[in-house]
Amino acid sequence: MSPVDLRGVDGASTLRAARQPRRIPHAMRTRRQARRRARQLAVALPFVLPSLAGVVAFLLIPVVIVAVLSFFHWDFLSPPHWAGFANYTAMSRYYHVFHALEITAYYVLWNIPIQTAIALGLAILLNRNMPGLGLFRVLYVLPYMSTPVAMAVVWSWMFNGQFGLVNHLLALAGMHGPDWLGSTSTALPVVAMVSNWQYAGYNMLFFLAGMQAIPASLYEAASIDGAGAIRRFLKVTLPLLNPTLLFVLVTDVIGSFQIFDTVYVMTQGGPGSATDVINYQIYSTAFRNFDVGTASAMSLVLFAVILLVTLAQFRFFRHRTTYEVS
Amino acid sequence: MAAGTAPIKRHPARTAPRMRSRGPRPLWYGLFYLCLALIAVVFVAPYVLAFFGALKPASAIYGSSPWTPPASLYTGNFKTILFSDHFLRYLGNTALVTTVLTTGQVGFGVLAAYAFARLQFPGRDALFSVYLATLMVPNVVTLVPLYTIMREVHLTNTYWAIFLPYTLGAPYTIFLMRQYFMSLPADVFAAARVDGASEWRILTRLVIPMGRPIIVTATLIAFVFGWNNFLWPLIVTDSNSQQVLTVSIAALQSAFSEQWNLVLAASLVALVPLLVIFAVFQKQIVRSIQLSGVNR
């Protein structure tokens, strides 16, 4: 970086400035500056305005509205009433929001570690120079291009207790499969498995790109020092994948906390409350019970939880060494 | 690994035994590819089985071996689904909404990304950090207020309500494109400005052709989002005429929960277009996904 700030300096204006007499009155200079800024704005505004309107109207204003609504009793129809913190207390007293958060946390735990481990494993398998691996890479990514609602239907069929393929296959092996989606102990893992199936190959792509960016010389150096395959993975690959891992984990965890489509199709929050994840509860509170205030309060709690978890991940990865490889 | 030969020569004693054991081992190769193929089966099987199920009459799907390929291609399920109710209309609704959403999100996104990457204007960096900050807002937080806004302006149960919130540009793809546009060589732009090209001309003649890979990425992200979107259309439409495919599949599933042959056929109507797109553009899609992982 040069110490002189050259932003906004173009050839023409420098020339013009050089031809001017040395002392330009201050007022005139600021006026000229203001005119230049106005001209810049006039050029840039048409480019920025549409997306700015979108960000303000559909992201910023809604965040303000949701915060305001969380302090009101409202059912979308009758006029809203001031509620103070009543919605925040109702949230835990009548809607068991902490139970829902707990279930969501279990969902995230069934989803993220398995999905990330599979993705890493697949990337290790495919990160080599052998013919035909491109085909397998494509096949593993295929599920990413599927509609979660439609795929949830297909998986519901396969895990159906009576007619499902899974139990048919188990019967062939002489086992009696459970009613997967109808039992409180298996419903949540099965729903999480659908996401694992859909996004493992997708995440593999990021790990593959990360691994291919690691210079071969590092592996050679490690081999010469007598490091075996496992040590090379732990001491070279994994540390250098830290930035990729952080990116994958942060984006996946944010998505995982908001799981909705598969739950809606496969279990409707049941059996009992076994899959009553927070997003499903926000939906039913707002659009089935029409308790807008409490649903808003729940949204804010989820927002806070996601923020905290994301920050925790950044902190965790910051305390681990990251290496710059040029 | 040609580069590896030099250091190995320097340590012949240590590396020689390893090299010998690394000869061609057909058994190992066979096992490796078998392993890859078995994994591929896990990822592909649900599609294949869904096709098998959807191409069978109801009697066969409840038989003792529902995973077998259909004896004859029975298209009755697809006919029932496609010509019943308004299913074709729902398919059209999804296609329409997704097209508008994708066009708008990518078009307006390119404009914004270009301005943030290549234009000078007061407040640019502050404004961009506002865009970045909105990346932290989870979708679900804006659901209730967005619905409230749409009700206030009487847009519920219209196509507008379904696509409008996502059509004016998405901060995530604007961010991706801005990073890419910033990495384009600066002297090309300087030369164009010296030649007196307008910003619009620079955008259409330089940035869009040069930024093609990242624009493909943004298009893919927008398209998949629009096609798969479920929760928002579910909330904001409750009439039949604007219903999209995902909402109608979920409704079918709860209405005909025990008619798997029909529900599977309906799901495949949503899945097949994505499969076709994937088959045609698989190289670009794989590359574009990886592109969204770097440049961050």
Interface residues (C-beta under 8 A of the other chain):
Chain A: R7 G8 D10 G11 R37 Q40 L41 V43 A44 L45 P46 F47 V48 P50 S51 L52 A53 G54 V55 A57 F58 L59 L60 I61 P62 V63 I65 V66 L69 F76 L122 L125 L126 M130 G132 L133 F136 R137 V138 L139 Y140 V141 L142 P143 Y144 M145 S146 T147 P148 V149 A150 M151 V153 V154 W155 S156 W157 M158 N160 F163 L165 H168 L169 W197 G201 Y202 L205 F206 L208 A209 G210 A216 S217 E220 I224 G226 T244 F247 V248 I254 F257 Q258 F260 D261 Y264 V265 Q268 N279 I282 Y283 A286 F287 V292 A295 S296 S299 L300 L302 F303 I306 L307 T310
Chain B: M1 A3 G4 P7 H11 R14 Y29 F32 Y33 C35 L36 A37 I39 A40 V42 F43 V44 P46 Y47 L49 A50 G53 I61 Y62 S64 S65 P66 W67 F108 G109 L111 A112 Y114 A115 F116 L119 Q120 F121 P122 R124 L127 V130 Y131 T134 M136 V137 P138 N139 V140 V141 T142 L143 V144 P145 L146 Y147 T148 I149 R151 L164 P165 Y166 T167 L168 G169 P171 I174 R193 V194 E199 V224 W227 N228 F230 L231 L234 I235 L245 T246 I249 A250 Q253 S254 W260 V263 L264 A266 S267 L268 A270 L271 L274 L275 I277 F278 Q282 I285 V286 I289 Q290 G293 V294 R296
